[in-house]
Amino acid sequence: QVQLLDAGGTLVPAGDSVIISCKASGRALSYNTMGWFRQAPGKERVFVAAITWGSGSTAYDDAVKARFFISRDKVTNTMYLQMNKMKPEDTALYVCAASSSDAIPTTPLTYEYWGHGTQVTVSS
């Protein structure tokens, strides 16, 4: 079983930057894509960004493209999300996920493994 540990969430003023991470442990080779979803209170979990573990192909939701940057360290099995110019609407629980698909799925239904989530709150 793959276990995902997401961390780094914090309270941050609008305009600042935050980097969050997700470290995979266990049977790490059972996934091909890792990504981030976020969920605000009372709303559904939505796609933020993802990266294929092999080629490093990336995908971003339009709301974060050009502000957020996803990367991965294949040696440490750690994924990062650099979030710049944070906005209050970025406030959410950010949750790491992994999928056996290498086609960069964007729906939560296609991800088999999930982290516990790390809270990012952006003040105005």
Salt bridges, closest charged atoms under 4 A:
ASP6 OD1 - HIS116 ND1 2.71
ASP90 OD1 - ARG38 NH1 2.94
ASP90 OD2 - ARG67 NH1 2.90
